[in-house]
Amino acid sequence: MIVVPFTRDHMHRLVVQQRQQGLESLLTEEILSVLENGHSYTAIDGDEVLACAGVLTLAPGRAGAWAYLSENVGNRMVVVTRAVKRFLQMTDYRRIEMDVDCEFPAAHRWAKMLGFTLECERRRKFTPDGRDCALYAMVRS
């Protein structure tokens, strides 16, 4: 597996995991352009895109984490998790936030593995399609 700077082509090639399907439609060309020019990366194994992830600056010292994972990541999830965790530890943000679908237990486990702490259990109707989300945060001194 290699990690490379994110491009919109990577998102188009990603076979998005079932629980995230439909959410990738939120990535307009304008948003994809912002992601391409920000702190965003892609994990690739051969020609297969395993994950696209990064952080977006929300305010000075504060960022929002985002990630789309492949339906076929399988046992390579350990390597992807290590890469994402290493990236998050290298950023200069004092606070990184992550929204997690309340009905997606694997995403809650992943947030905790990455070092995020649950701050808000449920924000009702948070996503455009009406899903409730929990707020996780990683806060540094």
Salt bridges, closest charged atoms under 4 A:
ASP9 OD2 - ARG13 NH1 3.30
GLU29 OE1 - ARG8 NH1 2.25
GLU36 OE1 - ARG8 NH2 2.94
ASP45 OD2 - ARG76 NH1 2.96
GLU48 OE1 - ARG76 NH1 3.01
GLU97 OE2 - ARG62 NE 2.74
GLU97 OE2 - ARG95 NE 2.74
ASP99 OD1 - ARG123 NH2 2.01
ASP101 OD2 - ARG19 NH2 2.86
ASP101 OD2 - ARG131 NH1 3.33
GLU103 OE2 - ARG122 NH2 3.78
GLU119 OE1 - ARG95 NH2 2.51
ASP129 OD2 - ARG131 NE 2.94
ASP132 OD2 - ARG122 NH1 2.84
